[in-house]
Amino acid sequence: MFRHQIAIDTADIDHMGHVNNAVYLKWVQESVVAYWEKVAPAEAVAAHLWVALKHEITYRKPAFLKDAVIAEVVAEGMQGARAFFSTLVKRGEDILAEVKSSWCCLDAETKRPARLAGDVVSRFIKP
């Protein structure tokens, strides 16, 4: 599991006084990419990009401007150039949102789908 600290900005707050639901997508993207950059070797990070294919979000509780929020990311698997992640957005022990997402790994030069080497995959996906 990878934990990523979330920064809440005043622009994230909507007309109801809490974080707008769309902001959670930004947080998931930041968290998954930060996870990749933390665990992958520098040459793999330089050679690959990630694009989100699908997000399924279940909102549980609202987040507010002064909240300390963290995203807990788990890489669940790879299939070809696709990776599957589960992210919990939390405030303390409270789960604010649960997110299942799928991503496609791209070659940074060609922007075409690319499979990762097994030794790279094993850094963040455990069998």
N, C-alpha and C positions, 0 to 999 in steps of 0.2 A: 504494500500500500504506500502511496505517496500522499503527503499532506501539503497543501498549498494554501498559504494565507491569502485571504481576499481583502482587497481594499474597497470600501464603499465610498463613493463620491456623491456629492450633493446632486449631480446630474442623474444619478441612478434612482432617485426618489421620484415617485409618481404623484399624481393628484390626490391619492388616498393616503399619502404620508409614509409609504413603505417602498421597498425596492421593487421596481417594475419587473414583471415576469420575464420580459425579453432580456433583461440584464443577466439572468441566470445562464443564458446561452453563452454570453461573453465570458462569464466566469468558468464555465466548463471548457471552453476553447483555451483560455489562458492556462487552466490547470492541467489539461492533457498535454499541451505543448511544453509546459514547464517540466512535467514528468519525463517526457521524451528527452528534453535537453539535459536533464539531470542524470538519467541512467544510460543513455546511448553514448558511444564513443564520439569524440569531436568530429571525426571524419564521416561518420554516419549522419550526424546532425547536419553537417555541411552538404551532404549529398542527397538528402531527402527532405521532402515537405509533407505536411499532412493536410488533408481537406476533409471536413466533416461531411458525411453522407446522410446521417439520420440521427436525430435526438428524440428520445421519448422522455418527457419530464412529468413527474408527479410532484405537485406543489403541496407541502404539508403545513407550513407556517410562514408568516411574513418575516422579512428581515427589515431592519431599520438602520438609519444613518450611523448611529453610534455603536452598532453591534460588532462584536468580534466574530468574524465568520471565517470558516476554513472549509476547503474542499478536500475530501478524501477520495483519491482516484485509485482504482484497481484495474489493471489490464487483464481482461478475462480470456482473450484468445486472439489468434491470427488465423486467417484463411486466405491464402494467396497474398494479395496486397492489402487486404482488409484487416483492420484491427477492431476489437470490441472492448469498450471500456464501461465501467460502472462508476458513477461519481455520486457521493453523498455530500450535500452542502449542509453544514452544521453550524449551530451556535451553541457552544458548549456541548452538552449531550443531546440537545434538541436537533432533530433532523428537519431542516427547512425544505429540502427538495431531494428527490431521488432521480437520477438521470442515467439512462442507458443510451449509449451512443455507438455508432459505427463510423469508422474513418478509413480513408484510402491513403496509402503511402504513395507518394509520387517521387519520381526522379527529379531532382531540383533543376537539372538542365533541360530535359525534354518535356517535363510536366506530364509525363505518362505514368500510369500505375507501375509500381516497382515492388518486387518481393524483397524483404529484408533477409540478410544472411542469418542463418540459424544462431550463430553466436551473439548477434545483436538482439534477436528476438528473446533469447534466453535471459537477457539482462532485466527484462521487465515482465515477461510472461513465464511463470514457473509451471512445469508440467504437472 
